[in-house]
Amino acid sequence: MFLLREAVADAKSAGWSATSNRRPGKNSTCPSSSAAAQAAADGAGPSQVVNSTDMSPPAAAGSSPATRQCYTLRGERPTVVMTNRAHDIGVARQVGKYSDAVEVAAGCRWLLTAGTPGLALDGTLPDDIAGQAELAWAHIVRMLDRAGMTVHDLVKVTQYLTRASDIPAYAAVRSRFLGDARPASMLLVIPTLVRPDFLLEIEVAAARP
């Protein structure tokens, strides 16, 4: 409720009246604040997303806000869409680029994927970890897109690799796909997967209003 009040207050301060609990369209995007300001100045039309900012309410000890707000104009009435919030206690950042914990607001839609290997749709399989990682993450992004989500809606990522020596090459591919998204994360090195030529599988959980 605190975050929603803050978002609504921000909207009102800009001269808008906010509505909530309306899902943006699948193709909606959240441009930068500067782009939002320019769009507002240009008189953006109905149903056009015109604002996205990083919210920075006072954080509790050990909490790191990672929540965004998106204003979707319906005429002059923006919709406030809340995303997930990270809570970092300082452990994850010593290991890699992920969050210790991610909080999901009530009422969100969830997407849970199966373990996804780097197997092409035509059945071909690269013989190296980078190639398989590229395909696996491309599949994850495609599933997110079909649910109207992006990597910024990821709550947790679980990765299974069969060789510890592949971790650096895998991490480079993962970082490129995630950008500045910081979901909670677990990486395991296991003896084998369902097919011995699979070098990795990835499963994710994502949530969005």
Residue pairs with C-beta under 8 A, 6 or more apart in sequence:
2 57
3 55
3 57
3 67
3 82
3 85
3 105
4 20
4 80
4 82
6 55
6 57
7 18
7 55
7 69
7 80
7 82
8 18
8 20
8 80
10 53
10 69
11 17
11 18
11 71
11 78
11 80
12 18
14 40
14 51
16 71
16 76
16 77
16 78
17 76
17 77
18 71
18 77
18 78
18 79
18 80
19 74
19 77
19 78
19 79
19 80
20 79
20 80
21 107
21 209
22 72
22 74
22 79
22 81
23 81
23 148
23 209
24 49
24 70
24 72
24 79
24 81
24 148
25 47
25 148
26 145
26 148
28 49
28 70
28 72
29 49
30 49
30 52
30 68
30 70
31 39
31 49
31 50
31 51
31 52
32 52
33 51
33 52
33 53
36 50
36 51
36 52
36 53
36 71
37 51
39 48
39 50
39 51
40 50
40 51
44 50
44 73
45 73
46 73
46 74
46 75
47 72
47 73
47 74
48 72
48 73
49 70
49 71
49 72
49 73
50 71
50 72
50 73
50 78
51 69
51 70
51 71
51 78
52 68
52 69
52 70
52 71
53 68
53 69
54 65
54 67
54 68
55 65
55 67
55 68
55 69
56 65
57 65
59 65
62 87
62 88
62 89
62 90
63 87
63 88
64 86
64 87
64 88
64 99
65 85
65 86
66 84
66 85
66 86
66 99
66 102
66 182
67 82
67 83
67 84
67 85
68 83
68 152
69 80
69 81
69 82
70 79
70 80
70 81
70 83
71 78
71 79
71 80
72 78
72 79
72 81
81 209
82 105
82 209
83 152
83 153
83 208
83 209
84 102
84 103
84 104
84 105
84 108
84 153
84 155
84 207
85 102
85 103
85 105
86 99
86 100
86 101
86 102
86 103
86 182
87 99
87 100
87 101
87 102
87 103
88 99
88 100
88 101
89 100
89 101
90 100
91 100
92 98
92 99
92 100
92 184
92 185
96 171
96 185
97 175
97 178
97 182
98 157
98 182
98 183
98 184
98 185
99 182
99 183
99 184
99 185
100 184
101 184
102 155
102 156
102 183
102 184
104 110
104 155
104 207
105 209
107 209
108 207
108 208
108 209
109 147
109 207
109 208
109 209
110 205
110 206
110 207
111 143
111 144
111 147
111 149
111 153
111 204
111 205
111 206
111 207
112 203
112 204
112 205
113 140
113 143
113 202
113 203
113 204
113 205
114 203
115 160
115 193
115 201
115 202
115 203
116 136
116 139
116 140
116 143
116 201
116 202
116 203
117 125
117 132
117 135
117 136
117 193
117 195
117 198
117 200
117 201
118 125
118 126
118 131
118 132
118 133
118 134
118 135
118 136
118 198
118 199
118 200
119 125
119 132
119 135
119 198
120 126
120 135
125 132
125 197
125 198
126 132
126 134
126 135
127 197
128 169
128 199
129 161
129 163
129 166
129 169
129 170
129 199
129 200
130 169
130 170
130 172
130 173
132 198
132 199
132 200
133 169
133 170
133 173
133 174
133 200
134 173
136 200
136 201
136 202
137 173
137 174
137 177
137 202
138 177
140 177
140 202
140 204
141 150
141 151
141 177
144 150
144 151
144 153
144 154
144 204
144 206
147 206
147 208
148 208
149 206
149 208
150 181
151 177
151 178
151 179
151 181
151 183
152 181
153 206
153 207
153 208
154 178
154 181
154 183
154 204
154 205
154 206
155 183
155 184
155 204
155 205
155 206
155 207
156 183
156 184
156 185
156 186
156 204
156 205
157 183
157 184
157 185
157 186
157 202
157 203
157 204
158 185
158 186
158 187
158 188
158 202
158 203
158 204
159 170
159 174
159 185
159 186
159 187
159 188
159 200
159 201
159 202
160 188
160 190
160 193
160 200
160 201
160 202
161 167
161 170
161 187
161 188
161 189
161 190
161 199
161 200
162 189
162 190
162 191
162 192
162 193
162 198
162 199
162 200
163 189
163 199
164 189
166 199
166 200
167 187
167 189
170 200
183 204
193 199
193 200
193 201
